[in-house]
Amino acid sequence: MMLPSNLMLISMVTIVVGTNRGNSKSAELAKFYEKSFNEKEISCQVLDLKVLPSDFIFTECFGQRSEQYAQILEKYVINADKFVFVLPEYHGGFPGIVKSFLDSFSGDLIAGKHAALVGVSSGRAGNLRGLDAFAGVLGYMQVEVLANRPKLSNIEGVLKGGVLANAENLAKVEKQILQLISII
Ligand SMILES: Cc1cc2nc3c(=O)[nH]c(=O)nc-3n(C[C@H](O)[C@H](O)[C@H](O)COP(=O)(O)O)c2cc1C
């Protein structure tokens, strides 16, 4: 039986690269997630925050909205029901730009949706603190955050040429992807 179109189960995963740094390891990991979703025939799209207008913190927050930015929100936030946030560790936490991105739109656009978080760091913590803090922010925005949050430390050593070499990390990430997919 066909579901009425307004009840049809659509699923689109937006993978957010939580930094605007060029050639980031976070972007490389986002591509890994994209490839994995594609292999499972799950629709997904990557939003690298480096593509946001460079002045969006001033021009797109607090009620102002350009057509260009509205289209970004439409495509990557409104039309998605699941999110992966790839969060690099900067000074012991998540980068400010990813919080500014959340602050640039109403929480209504993301409330009730689901998110998976993954931490990335050069050092040993895998952005443990940043993951916890970001989960708190999303929780406030009524986003359902998966409890399974892989922490990928020593990222330069374990992610090379888009390949996640470390078997333990690979298993954690694949498990998380399957958990996100299985949410209806
Ligand atoms: C501003 C800044 C602060 C950083 N602070 C930390 C840190 O506190 N701990 C750490 O392990 N790595 C830190 N790093 C290194 C990043 O974790 C590293 O670049 C890693 O590849 C993830 O960031 P990326 O996605 O920008 O590549 C920092 C990098 C930048 C640019």
The ligand as a Gaussian input file, in Angstrom:
#p B3LYP/6-31G(d) Opt

LIG

0 1
 C       42.677000      26.177000      16.311000
 C       43.088000      24.743000      16.516000
 C       43.113000      24.220000      17.798000
 C       43.459000      22.885000      18.017000
 N       43.412000      22.379000      19.275000
 C       43.659000      21.061000      19.469000
 C       43.502000      20.477000      20.760000
 O       43.096000      21.104000      21.708000
 N       43.766000      19.162000      20.889000
 C       44.173000      18.375000      19.836000
 O       44.388000      17.176000      20.020000
 N       44.325000      18.913000      18.596000
 C       44.059000      20.215000      18.396000
 N       44.150000      20.753000      17.130000
 C       44.535000      19.893000      16.035000
 C       43.297000      19.271000      15.374000
 O       42.680000      18.361000      16.250000
 C       43.739000      18.612000      14.081000
 O       43.971000      19.643000      13.117000
 C       42.848000      17.536000      13.535000
 O       43.308000      17.202000      12.250000
 C       41.382000      17.890000      13.436000
 O       41.187000      19.148000      12.879000
 P       40.893000      19.393000      11.320000
 O       39.575000      18.718000      11.016000
 O       40.844000      20.883000      11.187000
 O       42.003000      18.762000      10.531000
 C       43.813000      22.069000      16.914000
 C       43.804000      22.622000      15.606000
 C       43.419000      23.928000      15.409000
 C       43.359000      24.480000      13.994000

